[in-house]
């Protein structure tokens, strides 16, 4: 599904070779994570890619219910995101992606069809999660925007300063969103913090267009509608780990098993699912 293209050939094929000057990797021999150009290059290599090939990302996490100051273990989630990214003439990057997530049994680790909500003592029908193919823009200042705003949706996005120690590079990406669905009495809020960790030596390889990043992930989210919580106080939170620019062999087994059984077309050709939006270029 995904092949890391040979570095220099990839640069020549996508035209990315001229996108960032060599000085971003030279000067004192260090990695530039302070200039706008250096921050953009490093972030895109860790978060997406400078080339246009398919990118595979995944997260595996545990969900908890939070009421007051009490956390209750609920279920797991196993998620994969597939994306492609291209550099635009204005120096920004347009990314198209889709996500498929399965909520998993905390004991067996397998995708669930039913879940007994401990707060209501009711059985819930468990849907798949994620989002349909969509486009986003990463600005030269690392801002995140949608090409076409969605009425009622607000997004705040921040990328914190990079931390470089020896061969380790970390960066935290924070996102907060709020939307009001028809018939809902209050907004649905989703906030997350992802800490990406990559190797400086990978980021500084001549001709490199991407680097694998290990991810630590935390979110805070309103009760998901399928839980049937209504106006009960509280919210969900999840914590877990994942990988950006991952090899498909590293995808969580629970995700692979559920996807093969229920949505095999995703495993067969994820790039084909992105193709209509990718080809539209809008």
MIVEX-918544 format. One record per residue (C-alpha): residue number from 1; residue in three letters; x, y, z. Coordinates in pm, 1 decimal. Example, Ala and Ser with C-alpha at 12.3 -4.5 7.8 and 13.67 -1.06 7.14 Angstrom:
i,aa,c1,c2,c3
1,Ala,1230.0,-450.0,780.0
2,Ser,1367.0,-106.0,714.0
// end
This chain:
i,aa,c1,c2,c3
1,Unk,0.0,0.0,0.0
2,Unk,285.3,232.4,69.1
3,Unk,644.6,232.0,-50.5
4,Unk,909.2,476.3,58.7
5,Unk,1039.1,600.7,-273.6
6,Unk,1411.8,619.4,-330.6
7,Unk,1505.5,957.6,-186.2
8,Unk,1660.6,1150.0,-471.3
9,Unk,1434.5,999.0,-735.0
10,Unk,1137.6,1103.7,-525.4
11,Unk,1256.6,1461.0,-510.3
12,Unk,1311.2,1481.3,-882.1
13,Unk,975.7,1320.8,-959.8
14,Unk,771.7,1555.5,-742.7
15,Unk,967.9,1873.4,-793.8
16,Unk,1028.4,1897.8,-420.1
17,Unk,1404.4,1922.6,-462.3
18,Unk,1384.1,2296.9,-508.6
19,Unk,1127.8,2356.2,-237.6
20,Unk,1374.2,2398.1,48.9
21,Unk,1728.4,2538.3,22.4
22,Unk,2024.6,2327.4,128.2
23,Unk,2111.0,2577.4,401.8
24,Unk,1824.7,2436.5,607.8
25,Unk,2037.4,2127.8,663.0
26,Unk,2377.9,2293.3,663.2
27,Unk,2508.5,2599.4,847.9
28,Unk,2637.0,2458.5,1180.2
29,Unk,2553.2,2103.0,1074.9
30,Unk,2231.5,2103.4,1276.4
31,Unk,1866.6,2076.7,1186.1
32,Unk,1689.7,2409.4,1130.7
33,Unk,1370.5,2409.5,1337.5
34,Unk,1350.4,2782.3,1402.9
35,Unk,1319.3,2955.6,1065.6
36,Unk,977.0,2941.0,894.3
37,Unk,1122.4,2734.0,610.3
38,Unk,1300.4,2495.7,843.8
39,Unk,997.5,2448.4,1068.4
40,Unk,774.2,2381.3,769.5
41,Unk,1014.6,2129.6,618.2
42,Unk,1062.5,1940.5,945.1
43,Unk,694.2,1941.3,1036.1
44,Unk,580.8,1819.7,695.5
45,Unk,836.7,1537.9,696.2
46,Unk,721.4,1424.1,1041.5
47,Unk,348.3,1484.5,997.2
48,Unk,289.7,1413.9,626.6
49,Unk,551.0,1410.5,351.8
50,Unk,724.4,1637.1,102.9
51,Unk,650.3,1388.0,-175.5
52,Unk,311.3,1293.3,-314.1
53,Unk,310.3,922.7,-233.5
54,Unk,55.1,757.9,-4.4
55,Unk,115.0,799.3,368.3
56,Unk,-6.3,552.7,631.3
57,Unk,-63.6,665.6,991.2
58,Unk,-218.5,476.4,1282.0
59,Unk,-319.5,520.6,1646.2
60,Unk,-415.5,268.3,1913.4
61,Unk,-569.9,413.2,2229.2
62,Unk,-787.5,347.4,2534.5
63,Unk,-1103.2,547.8,2605.3
64,Unk,-1226.7,651.8,2949.4
65,Unk,-1542.8,822.4,3064.7
66,Unk,-1487.8,1122.1,3292.6
67,Unk,-1757.3,1243.0,3531.4
68,Unk,-1637.0,1492.0,3787.6
69,Unk,-1291.7,1371.6,3881.7
70,Unk,-1362.0,1000.2,3827.9
71,Unk,-1234.3,811.2,3522.3
72,Unk,-1406.9,491.0,3412.8
73,Unk,-1237.0,257.7,3160.7
74,Unk,-1467.9,199.9,2864.9
75,Unk,-1326.3,66.1,2538.4
76,Unk,-1036.1,91.8,2297.5
77,Unk,-995.6,236.0,1951.8
78,Unk,-779.4,128.8,1662.4
79,Unk,-750.9,380.8,1381.9
80,Unk,-567.8,425.1,1052.2
81,Unk,-540.8,735.2,835.2
82,Unk,-430.9,733.6,472.3
83,Unk,-325.7,1055.0,302.2
84,Unk,-146.7,1217.4,10.7
85,Unk,6.5,1563.5,12.5
86,Unk,121.7,1803.7,-256.8
87,Unk,302.7,2134.7,-239.1
88,Unk,109.3,2425.2,-392.5
89,Unk,254.2,2719.1,-582.9
90,Unk,210.0,2952.2,-284.1
91,Unk,430.4,2733.3,-63.5
92,Unk,144.8,2573.9,133.0
93,Unk,61.4,2203.6,130.3
94,Unk,-271.7,2049.0,38.9
95,Unk,-339.1,1714.6,204.5
96,Unk,-623.8,1475.6,127.5
97,Unk,-694.2,1199.3,377.1
98,Unk,-949.7,959.8,518.1
99,Unk,-970.0,769.6,844.7
100,Unk,-1121.3,436.0,938.7
101,Unk,-1145.9,355.2,1310.4
102,Unk,-1281.6,57.1,1501.9
103,Unk,-1389.9,72.1,1864.2
104,Unk,-1250.6,-233.2,2037.6
105,Unk,-1332.2,-456.0,2333.7
106,Unk,-1098.9,-370.3,2623.9
107,Unk,-1044.5,-741.0,2703.9
108,Unk,-1023.8,-914.3,2365.8
109,Unk,-896.7,-613.4,2170.4
110,Unk,-1129.9,-701.2,1882.0
111,Unk,-1371.6,-463.1,1708.2
112,Unk,-1708.3,-444.0,1886.9
113,Unk,-2061.0,-457.2,1748.2
114,Unk,-2231.7,-398.0,2084.2
115,Unk,-2119.7,-217.9,2397.8
116,Unk,-2282.9,-216.7,2742.1
117,Unk,-2267.2,144.3,2861.5
118,Unk,-2187.5,131.7,3235.0
119,Unk,-2342.7,475.2,3290.8
120,Unk,-2682.6,382.2,3146.2
121,Unk,-2666.8,1.5,3171.7
122,Unk,-2792.2,-6.7,2812.9
123,Unk,-2651.0,-192.7,2513.0
124,Unk,-2529.4,37.7,2235.1
125,Unk,-2483.4,-37.1,1867.0
126,Unk,-2120.9,43.1,1788.9
127,Unk,-2047.8,209.3,1453.8
128,Unk,-1714.5,239.8,1280.3
129,Unk,-1541.8,572.1,1333.4
130,Unk,-1324.8,808.5,1133.7
131,Unk,-1401.6,1049.5,853.9
132,Unk,-1467.1,1043.6,480.7
133,Unk,-1204.7,1169.7,232.3
134,Unk,-1145.1,1537.4,296.5
135,Unk,-889.1,1804.2,214.5
136,Unk,-692.7,2036.2,440.2
137,Unk,-424.8,2300.3,396.5
138,Unk,-104.1,2329.7,599.6
139,Unk,21.6,2687.0,579.2
140,Unk,377.9,2808.9,567.0
141,Unk,329.7,2906.7,931.9
142,Unk,208.9,2549.2,1006.5
143,Unk,-151.2,2664.1,1034.2
144,Unk,-426.8,2413.6,956.1
145,Unk,-732.4,2522.2,757.1
146,Unk,-1004.3,2371.9,541.2
147,Unk,-1024.0,2473.1,172.7
148,Unk,-1399.7,2509.8,213.0
149,Unk,-1519.7,2615.3,560.5
150,Unk,-1794.6,2401.8,713.6
151,Unk,-2081.1,2605.0,865.1
152,Unk,-2091.8,2570.2,1241.4
153,Unk,-1743.2,2420.7,1270.0
154,Unk,-1458.5,2610.2,1437.9
155,Unk,-1100.9,2481.8,1458.2
156,Unk,-802.9,2605.4,1658.1
157,Unk,-465.1,2459.0,1569.6
158,Unk,-119.7,2513.4,1719.3
159,Unk,223.6,2362.4,1664.7
160,Unk,456.5,2417.9,1958.5
161,Unk,831.1,2487.3,1925.0
162,Unk,1041.0,2187.0,1829.8
163,Unk,1262.3,2020.1,2089.1
164,Unk,1592.5,1879.3,1960.1
165,Unk,1821.5,1676.9,2186.0
166,Unk,2093.6,1467.0,2031.9
167,Unk,1930.7,1252.3,1764.4
168,Unk,1579.5,1307.9,1903.5
169,Unk,1328.0,1558.6,1763.5
170,Unk,989.1,1618.7,1926.6
171,Unk,703.1,1846.8,1830.6
172,Unk,354.8,1882.7,1982.0
173,Unk,52.9,1946.8,1760.9
174,Unk,-261.9,2067.1,1937.1
175,Unk,-610.5,2093.9,1789.4
176,Unk,-943.7,2204.6,1934.3
177,Unk,-1270.9,2192.0,1743.0
178,Unk,-1636.0,2261.0,1811.6
179,Unk,-1945.6,2192.1,1601.7
180,Unk,-2320.2,2198.1,1655.6
181,Unk,-2516.4,1916.3,1497.5
182,Unk,-2885.3,1954.5,1404.7
183,Unk,-3105.7,1866.8,1699.9
184,Unk,-2820.2,1871.3,1952.4
185,Unk,-2868.6,2073.7,2269.5
186,Unk,-2501.3,2161.7,2302.2
187,Unk,-2190.0,2168.9,2082.6
188,Unk,-1981.5,1860.5,2014.3
189,Unk,-1621.6,1935.0,2112.4
190,Unk,-1307.1,1746.1,2020.0
191,Unk,-956.7,1839.4,2135.3
192,Unk,-634.3,1644.5,2102.2
193,Unk,-263.2,1670.6,2157.3
194,Unk,-19.4,1461.7,1955.0
195,Unk,350.7,1451.6,2037.9
196,Unk,552.6,1339.0,1736.8
197,Unk,902.8,1197.7,1783.4
198,Unk,1146.5,1139.2,1498.3
199,Unk,1518.5,1089.6,1452.9
200,Unk,1719.5,1392.9,1347.7
201,Unk,1942.7,1166.6,1140.2
202,Unk,1635.9,1056.8,938.5
203,Unk,1526.1,1416.5,886.1
204,Unk,1873.9,1515.7,767.9
205,Unk,1930.7,1233.2,519.9
206,Unk,2017.2,1383.6,178.2
207,Unk,1707.1,1384.1,-38.8
208,Unk,1474.9,1255.1,233.6
209,Unk,1109.9,1348.1,180.7
210,Unk,955.5,1192.5,492.9
211,Unk,1050.9,1046.1,828.8
212,Unk,873.4,795.0,1048.7
213,Unk,743.2,954.7,1369.8
214,Unk,635.8,774.4,1684.4
215,Unk,326.3,939.9,1832.0
216,Unk,193.9,988.0,2184.5
217,Unk,-173.2,1080.3,2166.3
218,Unk,-427.3,1227.0,2409.8
219,Unk,-776.6,1359.9,2341.8
220,Unk,-1076.1,1505.9,2524.1
221,Unk,-1407.7,1467.1,2344.4
222,Unk,-1779.5,1507.2,2413.6
223,Unk,-1984.4,1194.1,2471.4
224,Unk,-2009.1,1017.9,2137.4
225,Unk,-2374.5,1013.3,2022.4
226,Unk,-2387.8,634.5,1988.4
227,Unk,-2331.9,600.8,2365.5
228,Unk,-2679.5,744.3,2427.3
229,Unk,-2563.4,971.5,2711.9
230,Unk,-2803.1,1255.5,2629.9
231,Unk,-2740.9,1554.7,2856.8
232,Unk,-2559.1,1360.4,3128.4
233,Unk,-2257.1,1550.8,3258.8
234,Unk,-1907.8,1438.1,3167.2
235,Unk,-1699.2,1360.1,2862.0
236,Unk,-1459.6,1109.0,2710.2
237,Unk,-1080.9,1109.9,2709.6
238,Unk,-838.3,877.2,2533.6
239,Unk,-466.2,817.6,2552.3
240,Unk,-251.9,600.4,2332.0
241,Unk,30.0,570.7,2085.1
242,Unk,78.4,551.8,1712.9
243,Unk,302.9,612.2,1416.5
244,Unk,316.8,859.8,1128.2
245,Unk,466.2,749.4,797.0
246,Unk,424.6,392.2,915.6
247,Unk,494.1,75.5,724.3
248,Unk,165.3,-109.4,662.7
249,Unk,305.2,-412.3,843.5
250,Unk,291.5,-213.0,1166.9
251,Unk,-84.0,-146.2,1150.5
252,Unk,-263.7,-275.4,1463.6
253,Unk,-377.1,-639.3,1423.0
254,Unk,-728.3,-554.4,1545.5
255,Unk,-760.0,-288.8,1276.3
256,Unk,-634.4,-525.4,1005.0
257,Unk,-869.5,-803.2,1113.8
258,Unk,-1180.5,-585.0,1130.2
259,Unk,-1102.3,-405.4,805.6
260,Unk,-1037.1,-727.9,615.2
261,Unk,-1374.3,-862.1,731.8
262,Unk,-1586.0,-548.2,697.5
263,Unk,-1422.5,-303.7,457.6
264,Unk,-1173.2,-502.1,247.1
265,Unk,-1163.8,-232.0,-19.9
266,Unk,-962.9,-15.1,218.4
267,Unk,-688.6,-275.8,240.5
268,Unk,-701.5,-349.5,-130.4
269,Unk,-631.6,4.0,-252.0
270,Unk,-654.8,297.8,-7.9
271,Unk,-514.0,533.8,-271.0
272,Unk,-816.3,464.0,-491.2
273,Unk,-1044.5,595.0,-216.8
274,Unk,-851.3,922.6,-216.1
275,Unk,-826.1,946.5,-595.2
276,Unk,-1141.6,1152.3,-670.8
277,Unk,-1050.9,1422.5,-420.8
278,Unk,-679.9,1407.3,-503.7
279,Unk,-744.8,1443.8,-876.3
280,Unk,-988.8,1730.9,-821.3
281,Unk,-705.1,1952.8,-691.4
282,Unk,-960.7,2192.5,-545.4
// end
